[in-house]
Amino acid sequence: MLAIRLQRLGRKGYPVYRIAVQEAQRHPSSGRVVAYAGSYNPHTKEVTIQTEVMQKYLDNGAQPSPRVVKLLQGSDVVLPKWVKQPAEKKRSIKSPEKLRKNQPKDEGAEA
């Protein structure tokens, strides 16, 4: 089975990613890559995707990772129905009463 995932490149502290199609059982950095289908720069939010290559592998059953699904949703690639959509993260504050905006106003500090 093939997987479509991000492969990290770039120098230390400045990652840049390739969108790689490879066997699902292999490690992303050392596994044999079938094809490179694009790139992603998280600093500039620039995504380049070869839509024909990506569409070919998706139609043949390659499984995209959740992050790749998010990147593909912003491009012209049509995702098959079986692709799982990434879940929305709900951020909750552990103790909202400790936030400064929820504390009572201190009148002594104003004088």
Buried (B, 14 or more C-beta within 10 A) or exposed (E): EBBBBBBEEEEEEEBBBBBBBBEEEEEBEEBEEBBBBBBBBBEEEEBEBBBEBBBBBBEEEBBBBEBBBEBBEEEEBEBEEEBEEEEEEEEEEEEEEEEEEEEEEEEEEEE
